[in-house]
């Protein structure tokens, strides 16, 4: 599933820092990948919109649960 969040580059960097505290982040040009708490995915940031694709997750975690947790980083 694809999650899209309107946000600033500053907020994206802040969220990546929080993810690094519990997992790993690999950043490339305007995007990259992450892994934290059993959730793996890819992200890109362009024109004020962060797009996140979840590639793998614990089987007990629903898509809506993961999206809710991700959105908490941007409130």
TORNU-649843 format. One record per atom (N, C-alpha, C, O, CB): residue number from 1; residue in three letters; atom name; x, y, z. Coordinates in steps of 0.2 Angstrom, whole numbers, plus 5000, padded with zeros to 4 digits. Glycine has a CB too. Example, Ala and Ser with C-alpha at 12.3 -4.5 7.8 and 13.67 -1.06 7.14 Angstrom:
BEGIN
{node 1; ALA; N; {5066; 4972; 5039}}
{node 1; ALA; CA; {5062; 4978; 5039}}
{node 1; ALA; C; {5066; 4984; 5039}}
{node 1; ALA; O; {5071; 4983; 5042}}
{node 1; ALA; CB; {5057; 4978; 5045}}
{node 2; SER; N; {5064; 4989; 5035}}
{node 2; SER; CA; {5068; 4995; 5036}}
{node 2; SER; C; {5064; 5000; 5039}}
{node 2; SER; O; {5067; 5006; 5040}}
{node 2; SER; CB; {5070; 4997; 5029}}
END
This chain:
BEGIN
{node 1; UNK; N; {5004; 4994; 5000}}
{node 1; UNK; CA; {5000; 5000; 5000}}
{node 1; UNK; C; {5004; 5006; 5000}}
{node 1; UNK; O; {5010; 5006; 5003}}
{node 1; UNK; CB; {4995; 5000; 5006}}
{node 2; UNK; N; {5002; 5012; 4997}}
{node 2; UNK; CA; {5006; 5018; 4996}}
{node 2; UNK; C; {5003; 5023; 5001}}
{node 2; UNK; O; {4997; 5024; 5001}}
{node 2; UNK; CB; {5006; 5020; 4989}}
{node 3; UNK; N; {5007; 5026; 5005}}
{node 3; UNK; CA; {5005; 5031; 5010}}
{node 3; UNK; C; {5008; 5038; 5007}}
{node 3; UNK; O; {5014; 5038; 5006}}
{node 3; UNK; CB; {5007; 5030; 5017}}
{node 4; UNK; N; {5003; 5043; 5007}}
{node 4; UNK; CA; {5006; 5049; 5004}}
{node 4; UNK; C; {5004; 5054; 5010}}
{node 4; UNK; O; {4999; 5055; 5013}}
{node 4; UNK; CB; {5002; 5051; 4998}}
{node 5; UNK; N; {5009; 5058; 5012}}
{node 5; UNK; CA; {5009; 5063; 5017}}
{node 5; UNK; C; {5011; 5070; 5015}}
{node 5; UNK; O; {5017; 5070; 5012}}
{node 5; UNK; CB; {5012; 5061; 5023}}
{node 6; UNK; N; {5007; 5075; 5015}}
{node 6; UNK; CA; {5010; 5082; 5013}}
{node 6; UNK; C; {5014; 5084; 5019}}
{node 6; UNK; O; {5011; 5085; 5025}}
{node 6; UNK; CB; {5004; 5087; 5012}}
{node 7; UNK; N; {5020; 5086; 5018}}
{node 7; UNK; CA; {5025; 5088; 5024}}
{node 7; UNK; C; {5031; 5092; 5021}}
{node 7; UNK; O; {5031; 5093; 5015}}
{node 7; UNK; CB; {5027; 5082; 5028}}
{node 8; UNK; N; {5035; 5094; 5026}}
{node 8; UNK; CA; {5041; 5098; 5024}}
{node 8; UNK; C; {5047; 5093; 5024}}
{node 8; UNK; O; {5047; 5088; 5027}}
{node 8; UNK; CB; {5042; 5104; 5029}}
{node 9; UNK; N; {5052; 5096; 5021}}
{node 9; UNK; CA; {5059; 5092; 5021}}
{node 9; UNK; C; {5061; 5091; 5028}}
{node 9; UNK; O; {5064; 5086; 5030}}
{node 9; UNK; CB; {5064; 5095; 5016}}
{node 10; UNK; N; {5060; 5097; 5032}}
{node 10; UNK; CA; {5062; 5097; 5039}}
{node 10; UNK; C; {5059; 5091; 5043}}
{node 10; UNK; O; {5062; 5088; 5047}}
{node 10; UNK; CB; {5061; 5104; 5042}}
{node 11; UNK; N; {5052; 5090; 5042}}
{node 11; UNK; CA; {5049; 5085; 5046}}
{node 11; UNK; C; {5051; 5078; 5043}}
{node 11; UNK; O; {5051; 5074; 5047}}
{node 11; UNK; CB; {5041; 5086; 5044}}
{node 12; UNK; N; {5052; 5077; 5037}}
{node 12; UNK; CA; {5055; 5071; 5034}}
{node 12; UNK; C; {5061; 5069; 5038}}
{node 12; UNK; O; {5062; 5064; 5040}}
{node 12; UNK; CB; {5056; 5071; 5027}}
{node 13; UNK; N; {5066; 5074; 5038}}
{node 13; UNK; CA; {5072; 5073; 5041}}
{node 13; UNK; C; {5072; 5071; 5049}}
{node 13; UNK; O; {5075; 5067; 5051}}
{node 13; UNK; CB; {5077; 5079; 5040}}
{node 14; UNK; N; {5067; 5074; 5052}}
{node 14; UNK; CA; {5066; 5073; 5059}}
{node 14; UNK; C; {5063; 5066; 5060}}
{node 14; UNK; O; {5065; 5062; 5064}}
{node 14; UNK; CB; {5061; 5078; 5062}}
{node 15; UNK; N; {5058; 5064; 5056}}
{node 15; UNK; CA; {5055; 5057; 5056}}
{node 15; UNK; C; {5061; 5052; 5055}}
{node 15; UNK; O; {5061; 5047; 5058}}
{node 15; UNK; CB; {5050; 5056; 5051}}
{node 16; UNK; N; {5065; 5053; 5050}}
{node 16; UNK; CA; {5070; 5048; 5048}}
{node 16; UNK; C; {5075; 5047; 5054}}
{node 16; UNK; O; {5077; 5042; 5056}}
{node 16; UNK; CB; {5074; 5051; 5042}}
{node 17; UNK; N; {5076; 5053; 5058}}
{node 17; UNK; CA; {5080; 5053; 5064}}
{node 17; UNK; C; {5077; 5048; 5069}}
{node 17; UNK; O; {5081; 5044; 5072}}
{node 17; UNK; CB; {5082; 5060; 5067}}
{node 18; UNK; N; {5070; 5049; 5070}}
{node 18; UNK; CA; {5067; 5045; 5075}}
{node 18; UNK; C; {5067; 5037; 5073}}
{node 18; UNK; O; {5068; 5033; 5077}}
{node 18; UNK; CB; {5060; 5047; 5075}}
{node 19; UNK; N; {5067; 5036; 5066}}
{node 19; UNK; CA; {5067; 5029; 5064}}
{node 19; UNK; C; {5074; 5026; 5065}}
{node 19; UNK; O; {5074; 5020; 5067}}
{node 19; UNK; CB; {5065; 5029; 5056}}
{node 20; UNK; N; {5079; 5030; 5064}}
{node 20; UNK; CA; {5086; 5028; 5065}}
{node 20; UNK; C; {5087; 5026; 5072}}
{node 20; UNK; O; {5091; 5022; 5074}}
{node 20; UNK; CB; {5091; 5033; 5063}}
{node 21; UNK; N; {5083; 5028; 5077}}
{node 21; UNK; CA; {5084; 5027; 5084}}
{node 21; UNK; C; {5082; 5019; 5085}}
{node 21; UNK; O; {5084; 5016; 5090}}
{node 21; UNK; CB; {5080; 5031; 5089}}
{node 22; UNK; N; {5077; 5017; 5081}}
{node 22; UNK; CA; {5075; 5010; 5082}}
{node 22; UNK; C; {5076; 5005; 5077}}
{node 22; UNK; O; {5074; 4999; 5077}}
{node 22; UNK; CB; {5067; 5010; 5084}}
{node 23; UNK; N; {5079; 5008; 5071}}
{node 23; UNK; CA; {5080; 5004; 5065}}
{node 23; UNK; C; {5085; 5006; 5061}}
{node 23; UNK; O; {5090; 5010; 5063}}
{node 23; UNK; CB; {5073; 5003; 5061}}
{node 24; UNK; N; {5084; 5005; 5054}}
{node 24; UNK; CA; {5089; 5008; 5049}}
{node 24; UNK; C; {5086; 5012; 5044}}
{node 24; UNK; O; {5080; 5011; 5042}}
{node 24; UNK; CB; {5093; 5002; 5046}}
{node 25; UNK; N; {5090; 5016; 5041}}
{node 25; UNK; CA; {5087; 5021; 5036}}
{node 25; UNK; C; {5093; 5021; 5031}}
{node 25; UNK; O; {5099; 5022; 5032}}
{node 25; UNK; CB; {5085; 5028; 5038}}
{node 26; UNK; N; {5092; 5020; 5024}}
{node 26; UNK; CA; {5096; 5021; 5019}}
{node 26; UNK; C; {5093; 5027; 5014}}
{node 26; UNK; O; {5088; 5026; 5012}}
{node 26; UNK; CB; {5098; 5015; 5015}}
{node 27; UNK; N; {5097; 5032; 5013}}
{node 27; UNK; CA; {5095; 5038; 5010}}
{node 27; UNK; C; {5098; 5038; 5003}}
{node 27; UNK; O; {5104; 5038; 5003}}
{node 27; UNK; CB; {5095; 5044; 5014}}
{node 28; UNK; N; {5094; 5039; 4998}}
{node 28; UNK; CA; {5097; 5040; 4991}}
{node 28; UNK; C; {5094; 5047; 4989}}
{node 28; UNK; O; {5091; 5051; 4993}}
{node 28; UNK; CB; {5095; 5035; 4986}}
{node 29; UNK; N; {5095; 5049; 4982}}
{node 29; UNK; CA; {5092; 5055; 4980}}
{node 29; UNK; C; {5084; 5055; 4981}}
{node 29; UNK; O; {5081; 5051; 4978}}
{node 29; UNK; CB; {5093; 5055; 4972}}
{node 30; UNK; N; {5082; 5060; 4985}}
{node 30; UNK; CA; {5075; 5061; 4986}}
{node 30; UNK; C; {5071; 5055; 4989}}
{node 30; UNK; O; {5065; 5055; 4987}}
{node 30; UNK; CB; {5072; 5064; 4980}}
{node 31; UNK; N; {5075; 5051; 4992}}
{node 31; UNK; CA; {5071; 5045; 4994}}
{node 31; UNK; C; {5076; 5040; 4997}}
{node 31; UNK; O; {5081; 5041; 4999}}
{node 31; UNK; CB; {5067; 5042; 4989}}
{node 32; UNK; N; {5073; 5033; 4998}}
{node 32; UNK; CA; {5078; 5028; 5001}}
{node 32; UNK; C; {5073; 5023; 5003}}
{node 32; UNK; O; {5068; 5022; 5001}}
{node 32; UNK; CB; {5082; 5031; 5006}}
{node 33; UNK; N; {5076; 5019; 5008}}
{node 33; UNK; CA; {5073; 5013; 5011}}
{node 33; UNK; C; {5073; 5014; 5019}}
{node 33; UNK; O; {5078; 5017; 5022}}
{node 33; UNK; CB; {5075; 5007; 5009}}
{node 34; UNK; N; {5069; 5010; 5022}}
{node 34; UNK; CA; {5070; 5010; 5030}}
{node 34; UNK; C; {5067; 5003; 5032}}
{node 34; UNK; O; {5064; 4999; 5029}}
{node 34; UNK; CB; {5065; 5015; 5033}}
{node 35; UNK; N; {5069; 5001; 5038}}
{node 35; UNK; CA; {5067; 4995; 5042}}
{node 35; UNK; C; {5067; 4997; 5049}}
{node 35; UNK; O; {5072; 4999; 5052}}
{node 35; UNK; CB; {5072; 4989; 5040}}
{node 36; UNK; N; {5062; 4995; 5052}}
{node 36; UNK; CA; {5061; 4997; 5059}}
{node 36; UNK; C; {5055; 4993; 5062}}
{node 36; UNK; O; {5050; 4992; 5059}}
{node 36; UNK; CB; {5060; 5004; 5061}}
{node 37; UNK; N; {5056; 4989; 5068}}
{node 37; UNK; CA; {5051; 4985; 5071}}
{node 37; UNK; C; {5048; 4980; 5066}}
{node 37; UNK; O; {5042; 4979; 5067}}
{node 37; UNK; CB; {5046; 4990; 5074}}
{node 38; UNK; N; {5051; 4977; 5062}}
{node 38; UNK; CA; {5048; 4972; 5057}}
{node 38; UNK; C; {5045; 4975; 5051}}
{node 38; UNK; O; {5042; 4971; 5047}}
{node 38; UNK; CB; {5044; 4968; 5061}}
{node 39; UNK; N; {5045; 4982; 5051}}
{node 39; UNK; CA; {5042; 4985; 5045}}
{node 39; UNK; C; {5047; 4987; 5040}}
{node 39; UNK; O; {5052; 4991; 5042}}
{node 39; UNK; CB; {5037; 4991; 5047}}
{node 40; UNK; N; {5047; 4985; 5034}}
{node 40; UNK; CA; {5052; 4987; 5029}}
{node 40; UNK; C; {5048; 4991; 5023}}
{node 40; UNK; O; {5043; 4989; 5021}}
{node 40; UNK; CB; {5056; 4981; 5026}}
{node 41; UNK; N; {5051; 4996; 5021}}
{node 41; UNK; CA; {5048; 5000; 5015}}
{node 41; UNK; C; {5053; 5005; 5012}}
{node 41; UNK; O; {5059; 5005; 5013}}
{node 41; UNK; CB; {5042; 5004; 5018}}
{node 42; UNK; N; {5050; 5008; 5007}}
{node 42; UNK; CA; {5054; 5013; 5003}}
{node 42; UNK; C; {5050; 5020; 5003}}
{node 42; UNK; O; {5044; 5020; 5005}}
{node 42; UNK; CB; {5054; 5011; 4996}}
{node 43; UNK; N; {5054; 5025; 5002}}
{node 43; UNK; CA; {5050; 5032; 5003}}
{node 43; UNK; C; {5054; 5036; 4997}}
{node 43; UNK; O; {5059; 5035; 4995}}
{node 43; UNK; CB; {5051; 5035; 5010}}
{node 44; UNK; N; {5050; 5041; 4995}}
{node 44; UNK; CA; {5052; 5047; 4991}}
{node 44; UNK; C; {5049; 5053; 4993}}
{node 44; UNK; O; {5043; 5053; 4996}}
{node 44; UNK; CB; {5051; 5045; 4983}}
{node 45; UNK; N; {5053; 5059; 4992}}
{node 45; UNK; CA; {5050; 5065; 4994}}
{node 45; UNK; C; {5051; 5070; 4988}}
{node 45; UNK; O; {5056; 5071; 4986}}
{node 45; UNK; CB; {5053; 5068; 5001}}
{node 46; UNK; N; {5045; 5072; 4986}}
{node 46; UNK; CA; {5045; 5077; 4980}}
{node 46; UNK; C; {5040; 5082; 4981}}
{node 46; UNK; O; {5034; 5080; 4982}}
{node 46; UNK; CB; {5045; 5073; 4974}}
{node 47; UNK; N; {5041; 5088; 4980}}
{node 47; UNK; CA; {5036; 5094; 4979}}
{node 47; UNK; C; {5032; 5094; 4985}}
{node 47; UNK; O; {5026; 5095; 4985}}
{node 47; UNK; CB; {5032; 5093; 4973}}
{node 48; UNK; N; {5035; 5093; 4991}}
{node 48; UNK; CA; {5031; 5093; 4998}}
{node 48; UNK; C; {5027; 5087; 4999}}
{node 48; UNK; O; {5023; 5087; 5004}}
{node 48; UNK; CB; {5026; 5099; 4997}}
{node 49; UNK; N; {5028; 5082; 4995}}
{node 49; UNK; CA; {5024; 5076; 4997}}
{node 49; UNK; C; {5029; 5070; 4998}}
{node 49; UNK; O; {5033; 5068; 4994}}
{node 49; UNK; CB; {5019; 5074; 4991}}
{node 50; UNK; N; {5028; 5067; 5004}}
{node 50; UNK; CA; {5031; 5061; 5006}}
{node 50; UNK; C; {5027; 5055; 5004}}
{node 50; UNK; O; {5021; 5054; 5006}}
{node 50; UNK; CB; {5033; 5060; 5013}}
{node 51; UNK; N; {5030; 5050; 4999}}
{node 51; UNK; CA; {5027; 5044; 4997}}
{node 51; UNK; C; {5030; 5038; 5001}}
{node 51; UNK; O; {5036; 5038; 5000}}
{node 51; UNK; CB; {5026; 5043; 4990}}
{node 52; UNK; N; {5027; 5034; 5004}}
{node 52; UNK; CA; {5029; 5028; 5007}}
{node 52; UNK; C; {5026; 5022; 5005}}
{node 52; UNK; O; {5020; 5021; 5005}}
{node 52; UNK; CB; {5029; 5029; 5015}}
{node 53; UNK; N; {5030; 5017; 5003}}
{node 53; UNK; CA; {5028; 5010; 5001}}
{node 53; UNK; C; {5030; 5005; 5006}}
{node 53; UNK; O; {5036; 5005; 5007}}
{node 53; UNK; CB; {5030; 5008; 4993}}
{node 54; UNK; N; {5025; 5001; 5009}}
{node 54; UNK; CA; {5027; 4996; 5014}}
{node 54; UNK; C; {5028; 4990; 5010}}
{node 54; UNK; O; {5024; 4987; 5006}}
{node 54; UNK; CB; {5022; 4995; 5019}}
{node 55; UNK; N; {5034; 4987; 5010}}
{node 55; UNK; CA; {5036; 4981; 5007}}
{node 55; UNK; C; {5035; 4974; 5011}}
{node 55; UNK; O; {5034; 4969; 5008}}
{node 55; UNK; CB; {5043; 4981; 5004}}
{node 56; UNK; N; {5036; 4975; 5018}}
{node 56; UNK; CA; {5035; 4969; 5022}}
{node 56; UNK; C; {5033; 4972; 5029}}
{node 56; UNK; O; {5035; 4977; 5031}}
{node 56; UNK; CB; {5042; 4965; 5022}}
{node 57; UNK; N; {5030; 4968; 5032}}
{node 57; UNK; CA; {5027; 4970; 5039}}
{node 57; UNK; C; {5025; 4963; 5043}}
{node 57; UNK; O; {5024; 4958; 5040}}
{node 57; UNK; CB; {5021; 4974; 5039}}
{node 58; UNK; N; {5025; 4964; 5050}}
{node 58; UNK; CA; {5023; 4958; 5054}}
{node 58; UNK; C; {5016; 4956; 5052}}
{node 58; UNK; O; {5012; 4961; 5050}}
{node 58; UNK; CB; {5024; 4960; 5061}}
{node 59; UNK; N; {5014; 4950; 5052}}
{node 59; UNK; CA; {5008; 4948; 5049}}
{node 59; UNK; C; {5002; 4950; 5054}}
{node 59; UNK; O; {4997; 4951; 5051}}
{node 59; UNK; CB; {5008; 4940; 5049}}
{node 60; UNK; N; {5004; 4952; 5060}}
{node 60; UNK; CA; {4998; 4954; 5064}}
{node 60; UNK; C; {4997; 4962; 5063}}
{node 60; UNK; O; {4992; 4964; 5066}}
{node 60; UNK; CB; {5000; 4953; 5072}}
{node 61; UNK; N; {5001; 4965; 5060}}
{node 61; UNK; CA; {5001; 4973; 5059}}
{node 61; UNK; C; {4996; 4974; 5053}}
{node 61; UNK; O; {4998; 4972; 5047}}
{node 61; UNK; CB; {5007; 4976; 5059}}
{node 62; UNK; N; {4991; 4977; 5054}}
{node 62; UNK; CA; {4987; 4979; 5048}}
{node 62; UNK; C; {4990; 4985; 5044}}
{node 62; UNK; O; {4994; 4989; 5047}}
{node 62; UNK; CB; {4979; 4981; 5050}}
{node 63; UNK; N; {4988; 4986; 5038}}
{node 63; UNK; CA; {4990; 4992; 5034}}
{node 63; UNK; C; {4988; 4998; 5038}}
{node 63; UNK; O; {4992; 5003; 5038}}
{node 63; UNK; CB; {4987; 4992; 5027}}
{node 64; UNK; N; {4982; 4999; 5040}}
{node 64; UNK; CA; {4980; 5005; 5044}}
{node 64; UNK; C; {4983; 5006; 5050}}
{node 64; UNK; O; {4985; 5012; 5052}}
{node 64; UNK; CB; {4972; 5004; 5045}}
{node 65; UNK; N; {4985; 5001; 5054}}
{node 65; UNK; CA; {4989; 5002; 5060}}
{node 65; UNK; C; {4996; 5005; 5058}}
{node 65; UNK; O; {4998; 5009; 5062}}
{node 65; UNK; CB; {4990; 4995; 5063}}
{node 66; UNK; N; {4999; 5002; 5053}}
{node 66; UNK; CA; {5006; 5005; 5051}}
{node 66; UNK; C; {5005; 5012; 5049}}
{node 66; UNK; O; {5009; 5016; 5051}}
{node 66; UNK; CB; {5009; 5000; 5046}}
{node 67; UNK; N; {5000; 5013; 5045}}
{node 67; UNK; CA; {4999; 5020; 5042}}
{node 67; UNK; C; {4998; 5025; 5048}}
{node 67; UNK; O; {5001; 5030; 5048}}
{node 67; UNK; CB; {4993; 5021; 5037}}
{node 68; UNK; N; {4994; 5023; 5053}}
{node 68; UNK; CA; {4993; 5027; 5059}}
{node 68; UNK; C; {4999; 5028; 5063}}
{node 68; UNK; O; {5001; 5034; 5065}}
{node 68; UNK; CB; {4988; 5024; 5063}}
{node 69; UNK; N; {5004; 5023; 5063}}
{node 69; UNK; CA; {5010; 5024; 5067}}
{node 69; UNK; C; {5015; 5029; 5063}}
{node 69; UNK; O; {5018; 5033; 5066}}
{node 69; UNK; CB; {5013; 5017; 5068}}
{node 70; UNK; N; {5015; 5028; 5056}}
{node 70; UNK; CA; {5019; 5033; 5052}}
{node 70; UNK; C; {5017; 5040; 5053}}
{node 70; UNK; O; {5021; 5044; 5053}}
{node 70; UNK; CB; {5019; 5030; 5045}}
{node 71; UNK; N; {5010; 5041; 5052}}
{node 71; UNK; CA; {5007; 5048; 5052}}
{node 71; UNK; C; {5009; 5051; 5059}}
{node 71; UNK; O; {5009; 5057; 5059}}
{node 71; UNK; CB; {5000; 5048; 5051}}
{node 72; UNK; N; {5010; 5047; 5064}}
{node 72; UNK; CA; {5012; 5050; 5071}}
{node 72; UNK; C; {5018; 5054; 5071}}
{node 72; UNK; O; {5019; 5059; 5074}}
{node 72; UNK; CB; {5012; 5045; 5076}}
{node 73; UNK; N; {5023; 5052; 5066}}
{node 73; UNK; CA; {5029; 5056; 5065}}
{node 73; UNK; C; {5028; 5063; 5063}}
{node 73; UNK; O; {5033; 5067; 5063}}
{node 73; UNK; CB; {5034; 5052; 5061}}
{node 74; UNK; N; {5022; 5064; 5059}}
{node 74; UNK; CA; {5021; 5071; 5056}}
{node 74; UNK; C; {5016; 5075; 5059}}
{node 74; UNK; O; {5014; 5080; 5056}}
{node 74; UNK; CB; {5020; 5069; 5049}}
{node 75; UNK; N; {5014; 5073; 5065}}
{node 75; UNK; CA; {5009; 5077; 5068}}
{node 75; UNK; C; {5012; 5083; 5072}}
{node 75; UNK; O; {5009; 5087; 5076}}
{node 75; UNK; CB; {5005; 5073; 5073}}
END
